[in-house]
Amino acid sequence: MAAIVPVDAELLDTASVFALCRKDLESNFVPTYLHVVDEIPKTASEKPQERFLLDAFSVDAGNVFTE
């Protein structure tokens, strides 16, 4: 899973994101899911809090995309 924060969610083309990942990343690093979120939760020291993203993740959610 990769959590992404688009500048404009209406213009987001997830197929292009997956294509770019396939082009530039090794196959084992290409995400299975794209989780589109408004913001990445962070600690006071600006480190991402992955557990909150994992808690909000659901394969059936409307903001989760696959290839």
N, C-alpha and C positions, 0 to 999 in steps of 0.2 A: 504494500500500500504506500502511496505517496500522497501526502496532504499538500494541496496547492491553494494559494490565495490569488485568484485572478484579479486583474485591474478592473475588468468589466466582465462580469459573469455572463451577460447576454451575448458577448462576442466570443466566448470561450469555445474553441473547437478541440474537443478531447481527442479526436482521431489524429489531429496534427501533433498533439502532445505525445501520444503513443508513438507516432511515426518518428518524431525527433528522438525519443528515448531509444527506439530500436536502432536508429542510425548512429547515435553517439555513445551508447552504453553497451557494455558487454551483456549478453543475453540473460545472465543470472541477476543483473541489476535492474532490468526492466520491470517496472511495477505491474502487478496484476490488476490493481484497482487504483483509480484516481479519486481521492476524497476532496471535494471542493468545499472549502470553509471560508468564513468571513475573515478570520484571523487565526494565527497560530498562538495558542496560549503559552505564555512565558512566565518564568520566575522573576523575582525582583532583579536578578542579575542578568536578565535577558536570555536565559537558556530556555530552549523549547521544552514544554511539559508534554511529552509524548503520551503519558498515561491518559490525559484528558481527551486526546485525539482518538486513542484506542477505545475509550469508553463510549465516545460518540459515534464510532464507526459501526455501520450495519450494511451488509451486502445489499439489502433490499431498500436502502434509503434512496431518496430522489437525488441526492447530491454525491452519489457514488457511481462511478462509470468504469466499464471494462471495455476491452477492445472489441 
